[in-house]
């Protein structure tokens, strides 16, 4: 990769990692479900008028929109609102790589190679260490909601692989149109119209900046840049950069939110990131390849496995973001990651 492309890949990972801090601050302005709805509304508008018509069937847009936008981000925002730290959230969401592999095996018949199974076992050990730490120092329910969000991210990664979108940015913008109304309805039902109206009446410039960051910077810019890199370099070259998402997430949370990072958290981070990296190595038992032109919007390990285009965390990761196993990565926080992920 050219130095400018390396810098761009690191910048996207930093954007997706810092996104967790921005979400944490944003939850002080908005109820979690309303916040998530606003994120997708602003990500979709006005971008939907500039990216062209959808390039995949609506059934895939609706499926990914509901699983990724409503379930994954709804659970993530509720979990963080319930006390899940931003830095730990950026780390735990990377377990979506394991969920992606499991769902791909069950649904697509993709049998992971031994090295990937070993990587998944190491990553699960990291989640176990993180759970022990969180159970001793924080709300375990919030931790469980974040793990459930990662599981939804894994399902959305497999749906994205089936959809095989030729343009990651076009795909994510149109996917963003789907969750808006369901999230608004859920917010009115569970958070109440008075709470939503109070949040909107109190909207200030900081709140506007937060919405712009999570919608345009992490989604539109993040997935657009990630797709640009995937069109110019092998997936196995781009995907490892998504592993920087939890590094930026934990360090920015420590810097801006004064979140402490103890020995158990560093141990969990080493196991989880190392396990995901190991699970991303190519093996003999390859999964069904995705067309090389298809960048899956999740930042974690999908591409490294099939050497096709993918956060989160996003998270396609993403997420996933980065945004990233047989195919992680969808709205990165969003992540994820990375593929991955995003998004958070």
NORFENWO-V290243 format. One record per residue. SS is DSSP state (a for helix, b for strand, c for the rest). NEAR is the number of other C-alpha atoms within 12 Angstrom. Layout:
SS_NEAR + SS_NEAR
This chain:
c_18 + c_13 + a_9 + a_11 + a_23 + a_23 + a_18 + a_27 + a_40 + a_31 + a_27 + a_59 + a_63 + a_45 + a_59 + a_74 + a_64 + a_48 + a_60 + a_59 + a_42 + a_42 + a_51 + a_41 + a_31 + a_36 + c_33 + c_23 + c_33 + c_36 + c_38 + a_38 + a_45 + a_42 + a_48 + a_47 + a_40 + a_41 + a_50 + a_48 + a_33 + a_32 + a_41 + a_33 + c_24 + c_19 + a_28 + a_25 + a_15 + c_15 + c_22 + c_16 + c_18 + c_28 + c_24 + c_28 + c_21 + a_19 + a_19 + a_29 + a_32 + a_29 + a_31 + a_48 + a_42 + a_31 + a_37 + a_67 + a_59 + a_42 + a_37 + a_54 + a_64 + a_44 + a_37 + a_55 + a_47 + a_37 + a_39 + a_43 + a_34 + c_26 + c_28 + c_41 + c_44 + a_49 + a_45 + a_51 + a_64 + a_75 + a_66 + a_62 + a_82 + a_83 + a_65 + a_77 + a_76 + a_53 + a_44 + a_53 + a_46 + a_31 + a_30 + a_33 + a_26 + a_16 + a_22 + a_23 + c_17 + c_27 + c_26 + c_38 + c_26 + a_20 + a_25 + a_39 + a_31 + a_26 + a_33 + a_38 + a_30 + a_30 + a_38 + a_33 + a_28 + a_34 + a_42 + a_26 + a_28 + a_42 + a_33 + a_20 + a_27 + a_29 + a_20 + a_14 + a_20 + c_21 + c_22 + a_23 + a_22 + a_30 + a_40 + a_30 + a_31 + a_47 + a_39 + a_32 + a_53 + a_65 + a_40 + a_52 + a_75 + a_66 + a_45 + a_62 + a_73 + a_50 + a_40 + a_55 + a_49 + a_29 + a_33 + c_32 + c_37 + c_31 + c_35 + a_53 + a_48 + a_35 + a_49 + a_65 + a_46 + a_43 + a_49 + a_45 + c_37 + c_34 + a_41 + a_35 + a_23 + a_28 + a_38 + a_31 + a_20 + a_25 + a_31 + a_21 + a_16 + a_19 + a_23 + c_19 + a_19 + a_16 + a_22 + a_28 + a_19 + a_16 + a_27 + a_20 + a_13 + c_16 + c_20 + c_15 + a_13 + a_18 + a_27 + a_25 + a_21 + a_33 + a_34 + a_29 + a_34 + a_49 + a_45 + a_34 + a_37 + a_64 + a_67 + a_50 + a_37 + a_66 + a_67 + a_40 + a_40 + a_69 + a_55 + a_31 + a_38 + a_44 + a_28 + a_23 + c_27 + c_26 + a_45 + a_32 + a_32 + a_49 + a_67 + a_43 + a_52 + a_74 + a_63 + a_51 + a_67 + a_65 + a_38 + a_37 + a_52 + a_37 + a_30 + a_31 + a_32 + a_23 + a_17 + a_21 + c_22 + c_15 + c_22 + c_21 + c_29 + c_19 + a_13 + a_25 + a_36 + a_26 + a_26 + a_34 + a_45 + a_30 + a_32 + a_41 + a_46 + a_34 + a_36 + a_59 + a_42 + a_34 + a_49 + c_50 + c_36 + c_31 + c_24 + c_15 + c_22 + c_32 + c_31 + c_27 + c_26 + c_30 + c_24 + c_27 + c_27 + c_40 + c_62 + c_75 + c_79 + b_82 + c_82 + c_80 + c_73 + a_75 + a_62 + a_48 + a_48 + a_39 + c_37 + c_39 + c_50 + c_74 + c_78 + b_80 + c_78 + c_80 + b_81 + c_77 + c_76 + c_82 + c_79 + c_77 + c_78 + c_78 + c_82 + c_81 + c_56 + c_56 + c_75 + c_75 + c_81 + c_80 + c_78 + c_78 + c_80 + c_77 + c_75 + c_79 + b_78 + c_79 + c_82 + b_83 + c_77 + c_76 + c_77 + c_76
